[in-house]
Amino acid sequence: MNPILALIIANIIWGAASPIFKYSLSNIPPFTLAFVRFFFAAYIFFPFLSKDNPSSLTKKDWLSIFLGSFFGIFINISFFFLGLQKTESINAPVIASTGPLFIFIFSVLFLHEKPKLKIFLGMITSLIGVMIIILSPFFLGHVKSGLGELEGNLMLVLATIGSVASPIALKKVSKKVSTNFLSFTTFMISAVAFLPFMMFELRTWSFSMLNLAGFIGIIFGVFLSSAAAYFLFYYGLSKIQAQEVGIFAYIDPVIAVVIAIPLLNEYPNIYFFLGTILVFAGIYISENRLHYHPLARLRKK
């Protein structure tokens, strides 16, 4: 399969995820949905593990898999689900598109790289766009609900920080093992991490309370957003440079808006449009990568 096409399909699925999961979370608790999603998705890959040889992996490789699972799935999905319960789903993919901003900040703070002026100006532009979206409830005069939405938006920021660490941690090990093995292993590690939180939720909620919204979240989460999308993502990650993987997240906001309007009756406001324009303008200023647009890259293959 073409790795560019694989990443485009993965991000179309993930673009649909925020409104669909927000709809489902009205019925099923976040950590219960997360556990069911990744535990059962893991077993989709179990029959295909016979050709893998985990004994060839070093301790450093296993640490990379653990860190990729912890940040890319456990931290990312935990704050993603918790944030969706408090804010509009269409905010999630735009905030997630600022991953390069955090990579830039981390490289300066922890790797002591010298910031380039063009990149700095671009990231400041993106940061202003994100802040407009995060603070939009207050601009609209929603003082009472504003604090809750602000909290939700900040959780989506934490989810984004978790996600940017995953490609970096898993890039090298993704070339040593199959996509099936990497998917199964990261899913199971994450499911174990979600388990104690699910047990706490089951003290006040039971599966007998599932309705259509909950079932949709489980089916979508297990078969599409987990099994299919992560398989395609890991496959694409093994074929192209890690720094280019995040580019495909630009697809997500468009898909999210298209689905959120009929499903949740969420409509983008002027601050959403203004913030989104600034986010992508900042990315363009800093990276100058219109030629890396996903569809443009697909045509070159």
Sequence and secondary structure as in RCSB ss.txt:
>XXXX:A:sequence
MNPILALIIANIIWGAASPIFKYSLSNIPPFTLAFVRFFFAAYIFFPFLSKDNPSSLTKKDWLSIFLGSFFGIFI
NISFFFLGLQKTESINAPVIASTGPLFIFIFSVLFLHEKPKLKIFLGMITSLIGVMIIILSPFFLGHVKSGLGEL
EGNLMLVLATIGSVASPIALKKVSKKVSTNFLSFTTFMISAVAFLPFMMFELRTWSFSMLNLAGFIGIIFGVFLS
SAAAYFLFYYGLSKIQAQEVGIFAYIDPVIAVVIAIPLLNEYPNIYFFLGTILVFAGIYISENRLHYHPLARLRK
K
>XXXX:A:secstr
  HHHHHHHHHHHHHHHHHHHHHHTTTS HHHHHHHHHHHHHHHHGGG TT  GGG  HHHHHHHHHHHIIIIII
HHHHHHHHHTTS TTHHHHHHTTHHHHHHHHHHHTS     HHHHHHHHHHHHHHHHHHTHHHHTT HHHHHHHH
HHHHHHHHHHHHHHHHHHHHTTGGGTS HHHHHHHHHHHHHHHHHHHHHHHTTT  GGG  HHHHHHHHIIIIII
IIIHHHHHHHHHHHS HHHHGGGGGGHHHHHHHHHHHHH     HHHHHHHHHHHHHHHHHH  GGG HHHHHHH
 
